[in-house]
């Protein structure tokens, strides 16, 4: 529906370009036609206003108090009125304004969020150089260049987020809590593998040990170092490839055969890393798993 309004607006401007600014409609229009036109205008304005109000309310949730204070509805209405009451014979100008506003959003986002000082003048000059060409054989080269730049931006965004998470208080607290928990377990008879996982095998099981290519049916309980259970099997075992879990869990499985049981402490870098897992697991959070291998299905040779 939003696209319909935008399309309708462009169509109205295009039609308006055929009339002068002062021509408000045919003088021969009946009172009934005028009344309907006013009804149409009112419903269009109300609907568009309702959508913009909803958009504004949603925007405010992602804005700081200072940004909200700077965003004046009066300024928005002044801009809207300037366009609606404009000389419609200059439709190209207002389409340029619309395109400029669309370009302004990524310019601001890249500058503010990723630290690249994008110069609007450079954007304008590049746009002008291409737009003023008589024709283009293809847009493929421009699209490819843009895609490459966008991919570099994504890499930059990931680097910024990784740095933010690594320096966060939550990450530092998780790493310290995990190390303290593992150190205590080592004093209680647990073993530390070269990879960094800390484990205690209650029963190694019988037969061949799990291979990464096997399919396993397992019971497990996943806990945080404070004892909070975040995931566990209930009555039935969980079946999956033995290499389908987080790295530390995959390694632990290879220490067991059918019927085997163990507890493994997995440091954050061998669990969900800096990214964590949604709202359940924080950055570099150490996890503790009780694992029991119910069955093993060797890979087909």
C-alpha positions in Angstrom: 0.0 0.0 0.0 2.9 2.4 0.7 4.2 1.8 -2.8 0.7 2.7 -4.2 0.8 6.1 -2.4 4.3 6.9 -3.8 3.3 5.9 -7.3 0.1 7.9 -7.0 2.1 10.9 -5.9 4.4 10.7 -8.9 1.5 10.2 -11.2 -0.2 13.3 -9.8 2.9 15.4 -10.3 3.3 14.2 -13.8 -0.3 15.0 -14.6 0.2 18.4 -12.9 3.1 19.2 -15.2 0.6 19.6 -18.0 -1.1 22.5 -16.2 0.1 25.8 -14.8 0.7 26.4 -11.1 -2.4 28.5 -10.9 -4.7 26.0 -12.6 -6.5 24.3 -9.7 -8.8 22.3 -11.9 -11.4 22.7 -14.6 -13.8 25.6 -14.1 -16.5 23.4 -15.5 -16.3 20.9 -12.7 -19.6 20.3 -10.9 -20.1 20.8 -7.2 -20.5 17.1 -6.9 -17.1 16.5 -8.6 -15.5 19.1 -6.4 -16.9 17.5 -3.3 -15.7 14.1 -4.4 -12.2 15.5 -5.2 -12.1 17.0 -1.7 -13.1 13.7 -0.1 -10.4 11.9 -2.2 -7.8 14.6 -1.1 -8.8 14.3 2.5 -8.6 10.5 2.7 -5.3 10.4 0.8 -3.8 13.0 3.2 -5.2 11.3 6.3 -3.9 7.9 5.2 -0.5 9.2 4.2 -0.3 11.1 7.5 -1.2 8.0 9.5 1.5 6.1 7.8 4.1 8.8 8.4 3.0 9.1 12.1 3.6 5.3 12.5 6.9 5.6 10.8 7.9 8.5 13.1 6.9 6.5 16.2 9.0 3.6 15.0 12.0 5.9 14.2 11.9 7.4 17.7 12.7 4.0 19.2 16.1 4.0 17.4 16.9 7.6 18.1 18.6 9.3 21.0 16.9 12.0 22.9 19.0 14.6 21.2 18.1 13.3 17.7 14.4 13.2 18.6 14.6 16.8 19.8 16.2 17.9 16.5 13.6 16.1 14.4 10.8 18.7 14.3 7.4 17.7 12.8 7.0 21.4 11.9 10.1 21.1 9.6 8.7 17.9 8.0 5.4 19.6 7.4 7.1 22.7 5.9 9.0 20.5 3.4 5.8 18.6 2.6 3.9 21.8 2.0 6.6 23.2 -0.2 6.4 20.3 -2.5 2.6 20.0 -2.6 2.1 23.7 -3.3 5.0 23.9 -5.8 5.1 24.7 -9.4 4.4 21.3 -10.8 5.9 22.3 -14.2 9.3 21.6 -12.4 8.6 18.0 -11.7 12.2 17.0 -12.6 13.4 19.3 -9.8 11.3 17.6 -7.1 12.2 14.2 -8.4 15.8 15.3 -7.9 14.9 16.3 -4.3 13.4 12.9 -3.8 16.4 11.1 -5.1 18.7 13.3 -3.0 16.8 12.4 0.1 17.1 8.8 -0.7 20.8 9.1 -1.2 21.2 11.1 2.0 20.2 8.2 4.1 23.1 5.8 3.2 25.5 8.8 3.2 24.6 9.5 6.8 24.6 5.8 7.8 28.0 5.1 6.4 29.5 8.2 7.9 28.0 7.9 11.4 27.9 4.1 11.8 31.0 2.9 10.0 33.4 5.9 10.4 33.8 6.6 6.6 33.4 10.3 6.0 31.3 10.2 2.8 31.4 13.6 1.0 27.9 14.5 -0.5 29.7 16.6 -3.1 31.6 13.5 -4.3 28.4 11.6 -4.5 26.8 14.4 -6.5 29.7 14.8 -8.9 29.7 11.0 -9.6 25.9 11.0 -10.1 26.1 14.0 -12.4 28.9 12.4 -14.6 26.8 9.3 -15.3 23.4 10.9 -15.4 24.4 13.5 -18.0 25.7 10.8 -20.5 23.6 10.6 -23.6 23.1 6.8 -23.0 24.5 3.8 -21.2 25.4 0.6 -22.9 25.0 -1.2 -19.6 24.8 -0.6 -15.9 26.6 -3.8 -15.1 30.0 -2.2 -14.4 28.5 0.3 -12.0 26.6 -2.4 -10.2 29.7 -4.6 -9.9 31.7 -1.7 -8.5 28.9 -0.9 -6.0 28.7 -4.5 -4.9 32.4 -4.7 -4.3 32.3 -1.5 -2.2 29.3 -2.7 -0.3 31.1 -6.0 0.5 34.0 -4.0 1.9 31.6 -2.0 3.9 30.1 -5.2 5.3 33.5 -6.4 6.3 34.2 -3.0 8.0 30.9 -3.3 9.8 31.8 -6.8 11.1 35.2 -5.5 12.3 33.5 -2.6 14.1 31.0 -4.9 15.8 33.7 -7.4 16.7 35.8 -4.6 18.3 32.8 -3.3 20.2 31.9 -6.7 21.6 35.5 -7.6 22.5 35.8 -4.3 24.5 32.4 -4.7 26.1 32.0 -5.2 29.9 29.8 -8.2 29.3 32.5 -10.0 27.2 35.2 -9.3 29.8 33.0 -10.5 32.6 32.0 -13.7 30.7 35.7 -14.5 30.0 36.7 -14.0 33.6 33.7 -16.0 35.0 34.5 -18.9 32.5 38.1 -19.0 33.5 37.3 -19.1 37.2 34.8 -21.9 36.7 37.3 -24.0 34.6 40.2 -23.4 37.1 38.0 -24.6 40.0 37.0 -27.7 38.0 40.6 -28.5 37.3 41.3 -28.6 41.0 38.4 -31.0 41.4 39.9 -33.6 39.0 38.8 -32.4 35.5 41.3 -32.6 32.6 42.2 -29.8 30.2 42.6 -30.7 26.5 45.1 -28.8 24.3 42.2 -27.1 22.6 41.1 -25.5 25.8 38.0 -27.6 26.7 37.9 -28.9 30.3 36.2 -32.2 30.8 35.5 -35.2 33.1 34.5 -38.5 31.7 32.2 -40.5 33.9 32.0 -43.5 31.5 33.8 -43.7 28.2 31.2 -46.2 26.8 31.9 -49.4 24.8 32.9 -50.0 21.2 34.3 -47.5 18.8 34.4 -43.9 19.7 32.4 -41.3 17.8 33.9 -40.2 14.5 33.1 -36.7 13.1 31.4 -38.3 10.1 29.1 -40.5 12.3 25.5 -39.7 13.1 24.8 -39.7 16.9 21.8 -39.9 19.2 22.5 -38.1 22.4 21.0 -36.8 25.6 22.5 -33.5 26.9 21.9 -30.6 29.2 23.5 -27.2 28.5 24.2 -24.9 31.4 25.8 -21.6 32.0 28.5 -21.3 34.7 25.9 -19.8 37.1 23.9 -23.0 36.7 21.2 -21.6 34.5 20.0 -24.4 32.1 19.5 -22.9 28.6 18.9 -26.1 26.6 18.4 -29.8 27.3 16.9 -33.0 25.8 13.8 -34.4 27.5 12.5 -37.9 27.0 14.0 -38.6 23.6 17.6 -38.3 22.4 18.6 -35.7 19.9 20.0 -37.1 16.6 22.4 -35.2 14.3 25.8 -35.4 12.6 28.6 -35.6 15.2 30.2 -32.6 13.6 27.0 -30.4 13.6 27.5 -28.8 17.0 29.7 -26.0 18.4 33.5 -26.9 18.1 34.0 -27.8 21.8 31.0 -30.0 21.8 32.1 -31.8 18.6 35.5 -32.5 20.1 33.9 -33.8 23.3 31.8 -36.3 21.4 34.9 -37.9 19.9 36.0 -38.9 23.4 33.0 -41.1 23.9 31.6 -44.4 22.6 28.1 -45.7 22.8 26.8 -45.4 26.4 29.5 -42.9 27.3 28.8 -40.0 29.7 30.8 -36.9 30.4 30.7 -33.3 31.5 32.6 -30.7 29.4 33.3 -27.1 30.0 33.6 -25.2 26.7 35.2 -21.8 26.7 33.5 -19.1 24.7 35.9 -19.2 21.7 35.0 -22.9 21.2 31.3 -22.2 21.8 29.4 -19.3 20.2 32.3 -16.8 20.2 32.0 -13.0 20.4 28.7 -13.1 18.6 27.0 -15.3 21.2 23.6 -16.8 20.3 20.6 -14.5 20.4 19.4 -13.5 23.8 20.4 -16.8 25.3 24.2 -16.8 25.1 26.3 -13.7 25.6 29.7 -12.9 24.0 32.4 -15.4 24.7 30.2 -17.1 27.4 31.6 -20.4 28.8 29.1 -23.3 28.6 28.9 -26.5 30.5 27.4 -29.7 29.0 26.4 -33.0 30.5 26.5 -35.4 27.5 25.4 -39.1 27.1 25.8 -41.0 23.8 22.7 -43.1 23.3 23.6 -44.5 19.9 26.1 -44.2 17.1 25.4 -44.7 13.4 28.7 -45.0 11.5 28.9 -43.2 8.2 28.3 -45.2 5.1 31.6 -46.3 3.4 
